[in-house]
Amino acid sequence: MAHRRIRGMKSLLLAAATVLFVAALRAVQRETEHQRLVPVASVRPTYDEIALRAYFIGLERDRRGEAADPFGDWVEAEHQLRAS
């Protein structure tokens, strides 16, 4: 009796995992299709992407012993991300 219950639970978990996998796969496919439809020039870096890049630019500036320039780091990060 316990073996049937375990087998049933395994089947249920496998079915749930399959549904989630298929849903995730479809979401990735939709995102990929959307990216093909959006012109590259209209894709802008997000706030978080710019902030992270500016942070690393600031770290590099600090490592070289240069004065802090958060605004300049932000502008440089935007420029780098839009150019890539």
C-alpha positions as CSV (number, residue, x, y, z in Angstrom):
1,M,0.0,0.0,0.0
2,A,2.8,2.4,0.9
3,H,4.6,1.6,-2.3
4,R,1.6,2.6,-4.4
5,R,1.3,5.8,-2.5
6,I,5.0,6.6,-3.1
7,R,4.7,5.6,-6.7
8,G,1.7,7.9,-7.0
9,M,3.5,10.8,-5.4
10,K,6.5,10.3,-7.7
11,S,4.2,10.4,-10.7
12,L,2.5,13.5,-9.4
13,L,5.9,15.2,-8.8
14,L,7.1,14.2,-12.2
15,A,4.0,15.6,-13.8
16,A,4.3,18.8,-11.9
17,A,8.0,19.2,-12.8
18,T,7.1,18.5,-16.5
19,V,4.4,21.2,-16.5
20,L,6.8,23.7,-14.9
21,F,9.5,22.8,-17.4
22,V,7.2,23.2,-20.4
23,A,6.0,26.5,-19.0
24,A,9.5,27.8,-18.5
25,L,10.5,26.6,-22.0
26,R,7.6,28.4,-23.6
27,A,8.4,31.6,-21.7
28,V,12.0,31.4,-23.0
29,Q,10.7,30.9,-26.5
30,R,8.4,33.9,-26.2
31,E,11.2,36.0,-24.9
32,T,13.5,34.9,-27.7
33,E,10.8,35.7,-30.3
34,H,10.2,39.1,-28.7
35,Q,14.0,39.8,-28.9
36,R,14.0,39.0,-32.6
37,L,11.1,41.5,-33.1
38,V,12.7,44.4,-31.2
39,P,15.3,46.3,-33.1
40,V,18.7,46.2,-31.4
41,A,18.9,50.0,-31.3
42,S,15.8,50.3,-29.2
43,V,17.0,47.9,-26.5
44,R,18.3,50.1,-23.7
45,P,20.3,48.9,-20.6
46,T,18.3,48.7,-17.4
47,Y,18.9,50.8,-14.4
48,D,20.4,47.8,-12.6
49,E,22.7,47.0,-15.5
50,I,24.0,50.6,-15.6
51,A,24.4,50.7,-11.8
52,L,26.4,47.5,-11.7
53,R,28.6,48.6,-14.5
54,A,29.1,52.0,-12.9
55,Y,30.0,50.3,-9.6
56,F,32.8,48.3,-11.3
57,I,34.0,51.4,-13.1
58,G,34.2,53.1,-9.7
59,L,36.1,50.2,-8.2
60,E,38.6,50.3,-11.1
61,R,39.0,54.1,-10.7
62,D,39.6,53.6,-6.9
63,R,42.1,50.8,-7.6
64,R,44.1,53.3,-9.8
65,G,44.0,55.9,-7.0
66,E,41.9,58.4,-8.9
67,A,39.3,60.7,-7.3
68,A,35.7,59.4,-7.1
69,D,33.3,60.5,-9.8
70,P,30.0,58.7,-9.4
71,F,28.2,60.8,-12.1
72,G,31.1,60.2,-14.5
73,D,31.1,56.5,-13.7
74,W,27.3,56.4,-14.5
75,V,27.7,58.2,-17.8
76,E,30.6,56.0,-18.8
77,A,28.6,52.9,-17.8
78,E,25.7,54.0,-20.0
79,H,28.0,54.7,-22.9
80,Q,29.7,51.3,-22.6
81,L,26.5,49.3,-22.3
82,R,24.9,51.1,-25.3
83,A,27.9,50.6,-27.4
84,S,28.0,46.8,-26.7
